[in-house]
């Protein structure tokens, strides 16, 4: 009868011990290599060991340390696990060491000191570790000015005795040797690979890192080295795969996450959601949060997610309100969200911070455009554009926008002067001549308009608007429909969907009394206009009707 009862108990204990040994091995590997799979396996095995045999003290305090490391329990939770372990084995030195360590984390140094004393009394000659831990507690008391001379003497005693007795601490010596052997292998393969890299022997370097990975299982390090090497060789996809493997091995490696986020953002802009996930993971580290929110804002803008873009840029700006670039990007996001008053506020702040004259001139341009095009506040727009031109006199785009504003106000003379000023700044920019030509045409300066449009076409023959507008001057200004045909056709060749050019070509043929060709181009205009909606369909139909009326 005794044999019948004993057999299943022995079998149960052996099974629990076997799993516990697996847990110890995985735990040890994690401490040496810091790889997530080892941590997960150790936790799983400790839990299984407790399920099979809840009476094994070791499983509780070791599991508590790993769960705390992973953030799944609090320090109080870890202490509760240690209490359970000490209930099972009140004289277990390791349980007292862990309990003392967790008490330190909780700020309860008196309790920690008590636990380390108990660990020392239960360890005998293997008491090096609790002695060193106790010396650390006493040092903390000394630094906090809450100690006596007695504490200082005790600190020196436990520090020296612990340092001397470490030679008899077999578990510590064993772990030290394993750390040393692993570090030597890692150092050897890492150095070999780096040497090959310096010699530009990239395949040999990759081979060295691969062998180092196989030999040491140090995935986090060697996958990173292979990722960096692949990136240097411009093998972007391979680089991403290696960094992803490094991330799988150790999700808490911030440097790997930064590389993944940056590479994905740079080389795979289509995978926005994945890149956003990497940046969100980086937020958990609590480092450089403003920079991360700034990058997230741009990603959300690229995704046309205006609400999240505003939110991200706002968080960045709140963390660093003196950063002009954060203010500028937040303003731009507000424009996308059509919150123009908010955009004005942050553009003004970016201009006030003024990190660089040329950059600030661009911000002035954006703010001036809001005043002019959205708010209709031409006085504020003019002042802002002028401020931008003072900051950067070579910024032709601001001058063109100022000229456009004068055109909108029907102040043609000022518009012509502004466009001519822009030409003086950059005489090789086709758009300045195109806009000047349009203003001159509005003023009935036909010859000057023709010269301006010809110059625009000379600089950029593929600018269809100048081709069309030059045709309009010949057709409606000079009264030469035959000369206009060439330019309307050029505009259509450049842009086959240019509805207005088809319409003008129809008008030219109508003026030449070529009703068939006029009807053909009016019909093309009618068909295209259903898509582009540039013109009044009624006007086009009336043109067709008039041809044969």
Secondary structure, 3 states (H helix, E strand, C coil): CHHHHHHHHHHHHHHHHHHHHHHHHHHHHHHHHCCHHHHHHHHHHHHHHHHHCCCCHHHHHHHHHHHHHHCCCCHHHHHHHHHHHHHHCCCCHHHHHHHHHHHHHCCCHHHHHHHHHHHHHHHHHHCHHHHHHHHHHHHHHHHCCCCCHHHHHHHHHHHHHHHHHHHHCHHHHHHHHHHHHHHHHHHHHHHHHHHHHHCCCHHHHHHHHHHHHHHHCCHHHHHHHHHHHHHHCCCHHHHHHHHHHHHHHCCCCHHHHHHHHHHHHHHCCCCHHHHHHHHHHHHCCCCCHHHHHHHHHHHHHHCCCHHHHHHHHHHHHHHCCCCHHHHHHHHHHHHHCCCHHHHHHHHHHHHHHCCCHHHHHHHHHHHHHHHHHHHCCHHHHHHHHHHHHHHCCCCHHHHHHHHHHHHHCCCHHHHHHHHHHHHHHCCCCHHHHHHHHHHHHHCCCHHHHHHHHHHHHHHCCCCHHHHHHHHHHHHHHHCCHHHHHHHHHHHHHHCCCCHHHHHHHHHHHHHCCCHHHHHHHHHHHHHHHHHHCCCCHHHHHHHHHHHCC
